[in-house]
Amino acid sequence: MDLGVKGKSYIVLGGSRGMGYETARILAAEGARLTLMSRTLEQVTTAGKTLEDEFGIEVLARAADGMVAGEVDKVVEESVERFGAPRGLLVTSGLTYHNGTILDIPDSDWEYNFQDVMMGHVRVIRAALPHMISAGGGSIVTTAAYSARAAKSFLFPYASLKAALVNFTKNLAKTYGAQGIRANCICPGTFETVRLTTRINDRMKETGCTHDEAERYYLFEVFKMPVALGRAGQPQEIADVMAFCLSERAQYMTGATINVDGGTDF
């Protein structure tokens, strides 16, 4: 399928690995021009060079932290100067650090999650949106989570702010739709990215269990996720959905909240 992204500019915050990187690979294979941002310079530089070498495209790879005011703004401006206004923006920031029940966690943990989950999205979208509007529109894809609509006692701040992202994305779609902006929110379940792979490997070493047994332990016992398919997803399986939403093939799709979770309880 031709996604219609060739020669167009796309920005990915969280593009050095996992679902962000796999989405970037799909766009790269289709001839897009990419700007990748990640907190770790070495990782994002390596990711950018890999895509340039494999697909012969232009990649701007920069370290930037959405939790820090001003960092992503500078990279967006550099991207616009080099590639022109972005046609699409994918944000995958927001991890499960500093979480627990409401009685366990202090204000500082709520603030950490607010900056990581919410303001990471707000800052990069606020920087890119005026350029996208001036150029006639484009697509924004945000990343919430399975837990946005499935309460988790051990993820009070994370789940609350991921739920807020769903509303935030619908607000973008409603407010700027007439100016050509589409905004959709992807809600991943559990995916076998670096962090889960590390946990699975550690579990296998500690208990002597198989990969599948370790994976199911984390899914059903630790994360309390009744996944119908009985396994974690692979990053490329959600990247296909993200790339489609960013692409020109999703022209009449906006304001959607899309579950990519292997079948869960919501």
C-alpha positions in Angstrom: 0.0 0.0 0.0 1.3 3.4 -1.0 1.0 5.6 2.1 1.5 8.8 0.2 4.3 9.9 2.5 7.2 10.1 0.0 9.2 13.3 0.3 7.0 14.6 3.1 8.4 15.5 6.6 7.5 13.5 9.7 8.6 14.1 13.3 8.7 11.2 15.8 9.2 12.0 19.5 10.4 8.7 21.0 11.9 7.6 17.7 15.0 5.8 18.7 13.6 2.4 19.6 10.4 0.4 20.1 7.1 1.4 18.5 8.3 4.9 17.6 11.3 3.5 15.7 9.3 0.8 14.0 6.9 3.4 12.8 9.8 5.5 11.5 11.1 2.5 9.6 7.8 2.1 7.8 7.8 5.8 6.9 11.4 5.6 5.8 10.7 2.6 3.6 8.0 4.8 1.9 10.5 7.6 1.3 9.5 10.1 4.0 12.0 12.6 5.5 12.3 12.1 9.2 13.1 13.9 12.4 13.7 11.6 15.3 13.9 12.7 18.9 14.9 10.8 22.0 16.3 11.5 25.4 19.5 9.5 24.6 21.8 11.0 21.9 23.7 7.8 21.2 20.5 5.8 20.6 18.7 8.3 18.4 21.9 9.0 16.4 22.3 5.2 15.8 18.6 4.9 14.8 18.8 7.8 12.4 22.0 6.5 10.7 20.5 3.0 10.4 17.5 4.4 8.6 19.6 6.6 6.3 21.8 3.7 5.3 19.0 1.2 4.8 16.5 3.4 2.9 18.6 6.2 1.5 16.5 8.9 3.1 17.3 12.1 5.1 17.1 11.8 8.9 17.5 14.5 11.4 18.3 12.8 14.8 18.5 14.9 17.9 18.4 14.4 21.7 15.5 16.2 23.3 13.4 15.6 26.4 9.8 16.5 26.3 9.8 16.9 30.1 12.1 19.9 29.8 10.7 23.2 28.5 12.3 24.4 25.3 14.1 21.2 24.2 11.7 19.8 21.7 10.8 23.3 20.4 14.4 23.8 19.2 14.4 20.5 17.3 11.0 21.2 15.7 12.3 24.6 14.4 15.5 22.9 13.1 13.3 20.3 11.4 11.2 22.9 9.7 14.2 24.8 8.5 15.6 21.6 7.0 12.6 19.8 5.7 9.7 22.3 5.8 6.5 22.0 7.8 5.9 18.5 9.1 3.0 16.6 7.5 2.8 14.3 10.5 3.8 14.1 14.1 4.0 11.0 16.3 4.5 11.2 20.1 5.2 8.0 22.0 6.4 9.5 25.3 5.1 8.5 28.7 6.5 5.6 30.8 5.3 3.9 34.0 8.1 5.2 36.3 7.1 6.8 39.6 3.8 5.1 40.1 1.7 3.4 42.7 -1.6 3.8 44.6 -2.9 7.1 45.6 -1.9 6.5 49.2 1.7 5.4 48.3 2.9 8.2 46.1 3.8 11.9 46.9 3.1 15.0 44.9 6.5 14.7 43.2 5.5 11.4 41.5 2.3 13.0 40.2 4.4 15.9 38.9 6.8 13.5 37.2 4.0 11.8 35.4 2.4 15.0 34.4 5.6 16.2 32.8 6.4 12.8 31.2 3.0 11.7 30.0 1.1 14.9 29.4 3.6 17.8 28.9 5.8 15.7 26.6 2.9 15.6 24.2 1.8 19.2 24.8 5.2 20.8 24.2 6.0 19.1 20.9 2.5 19.4 19.5 2.4 23.1 20.5 5.7 23.6 18.7 4.7 21.8 15.5 1.0 22.7 15.2 1.4 26.3 13.8 3.7 25.1 11.1 1.3 22.3 10.1 -1.7 24.7 10.0 0.3 27.2 7.9 1.1 24.4 5.4 -2.5 23.3 5.1 -2.7 20.6 7.7 -1.4 17.2 8.6 -1.8 14.3 11.1 -1.0 14.1 14.8 -0.8 10.7 16.5 -0.7 10.6 20.3 0.0 7.5 22.4 -2.2 6.8 25.5 -2.4 3.3 26.9 -4.6 0.3 27.6 -4.9 1.7 31.2 -6.5 4.9 30.0 -9.8 3.0 30.2 -8.9 0.2 32.5 -8.2 1.3 36.0 -4.9 0.1 37.6 -4.5 0.5 41.3 -0.7 0.5 40.9 -0.7 3.1 38.1 -2.7 6.0 39.5 -0.8 8.9 38.0 0.1 7.2 34.7 -3.4 5.8 34.0 -5.0 9.1 34.9 -2.8 11.2 32.6 -3.1 8.7 29.8 -6.9 9.1 30.1 -6.4 12.8 29.9 -4.5 12.3 26.6 -7.5 10.7 25.1 -9.5 13.9 25.8 -6.6 16.1 24.7 -6.4 14.4 21.4 -10.2 14.6 20.7 -9.9 18.3 21.6 -7.2 18.8 19.0 -9.3 17.0 16.4 -12.4 19.2 17.2 -10.5 22.5 17.5 -8.3 22.3 14.4 -10.1 20.0 12.1 -11.3 22.8 9.9 -7.7 23.9 9.4 -6.7 20.5 8.0 -5.4 18.9 11.2 -6.3 15.3 12.0 -5.6 13.9 15.5 -5.9 10.3 16.6 -4.9 8.5 19.8 -3.4 5.0 19.9 -3.9 3.0 23.1 -1.3 0.2 23.2 -1.5 -2.8 25.4 1.7 -4.6 26.4 4.4 -4.7 23.7 7.7 -6.5 23.8 9.9 -3.5 23.8 13.3 -3.3 25.4 12.0 -3.0 29.0 9.7 -6.0 28.8 12.3 -8.1 26.9 14.8 -7.4 29.8 12.2 -8.4 32.4 11.4 -11.6 30.4 15.1 -12.5 30.1 15.6 -11.9 33.8 12.6 -14.1 34.7 13.9 -16.9 32.5 17.3 -16.8 34.1 15.9 -16.7 37.6 13.3 -19.5 37.3 14.4 -21.6 34.3 11.0 -21.0 32.6 10.5 -20.6 28.8 10.1 -17.3 27.1 6.3 -17.8 26.7 5.9 -18.7 30.3 7.8 -15.6 31.4 5.8 -13.4 29.1 2.5 -14.8 30.3 3.7 -14.3 33.9 4.1 -10.6 33.3 0.9 -10.2 31.3 -1.4 -12.0 33.6 0.2 -11.9 37.0 2.2 -8.7 37.1 0.3 -6.4 34.7 -3.1 -7.9 35.3 -3.9 -7.8 31.6 -6.3 -10.5 30.3 -5.0 -10.4 26.7 -7.3 -12.5 24.4 -4.3 -13.4 22.1 -2.4 -14.6 25.1 0.9 -12.8 24.3 2.5 -9.4 24.2 2.6 -7.5 20.9 5.6 -6.9 18.8 6.5 -3.2 18.1 6.0 -3.5 14.4 2.4 -4.7 14.9 1.4 -1.4 16.4 3.8 0.6 14.1 1.6 -0.5 11.1 -1.4 1.3 12.7 0.6 4.4 13.7 2.0 4.7 10.2 -1.4 4.4 8.6 -2.9 7.1 10.9 0.0 9.4 10.0 -0.4 8.7 6.3 -2.4 10.2 3.5 -4.5 7.0 3.4 -6.3 8.0 6.6 -7.7 11.3 5.3 -11.1 11.0 6.9 -10.0 9.6 10.2 -9.8 11.9 13.1 -10.7 12.0 16.8 -10.4 8.3 17.1 -9.2 6.3 20.1 -7.8 3.1 18.8 -7.0 0.0 20.9 -4.0 -2.1 19.7 -3.8 -4.5 22.6 -4.3 -8.1 21.6 -7.9 -8.0 22.9 -8.3 -6.8 26.5 -11.1 -6.1 28.9 -12.3 -2.8 27.5 
